[in-house]
Every structure is written in C-alpha cells, then in structure tokens.
Amino acid sequence: MRQPSRVLLVDDHPGVRRMVAALLREAGCEHIEEAADGQGALARLEKATYDLLLIDQDLPGMTGIDLLKVIRGSARTQSLPVLLVAAEAGREQMIEAAKAGLNGYILKPFGVEDLKGRIERIQTRLAAAA
C-alpha cells in the first residue's frame, strides 16, 4: 500500500518532530510539514491539504484530542486520517479519542515498522469503509 504523500506532524518538541519526520521519510512519506501546537496545525490546515495528520497527545494550549475535535468539526478536514502519538494509553483518553473520530494511535517510543503498520491499518480501514 502506498504511503501518504503529504503529512502534517504536530508536536511541541523540535527533537521529537525531527525524529518522527525521519521515521516518516523512512516509511515512504514524501512531504512532511510540521507544527508545534494546535493553533499552528489549524493554520497549516487552512492553507494546505494533507493525506495524514500525526498529533502528539500532549500539546501546549490545546491537547491532541481537542485538536482532533476541531478537525472533525470542520467540513474541510473532517475526513482527514489522524494518528495520535501518545506516551501512554490512558483508557479514558483513548475512549474520548475514539468517540471524537480518531483513526488510530501509536505509543512512544516506536520505530519505522510500527509506524508503517499503523498507517497501513488506517489506510486499510478507510479503503474498506469507502
């Protein structure tokens, strides 16, 4: 399955963004843009379209789940595939994320094979639903 071409990576730590962007490139993603917080992500989403959005759960000002809810509330971005990156999988947070329309999540730390697998599962589920 072909990897997403345009990816928006949202994380407040520059070092984590560099590491995850490198993993995305290694996984076959061609164009990766970055945002440091939810507001930055929303500004990028207004100007460009993406094939996948990776959101860190713990963002300053607006959590990853809060950003997901805004994305799902917009007709322009409501069907954008979203992968949540979390340090831990708290049951309540994952239930809230699923109810908000999350496509998948991945726990830190992860490698390229884990990332590719999560992306492929999202793509398979979306293709089956179409």
Secondary structure, DSSP 4 states (H G I P E B T S, - for coil): -PPPSEEEEE-S-HHHHHHHHHHHHHTT--EEEEESSHHHHHHHHHH---SEEEEESS-SSS-HHHHHHHHHTSTTTTT--EEEEESS--HHHHHHHHHHT--EEEESS--HHHHHHHHHHHHHHHHHH-
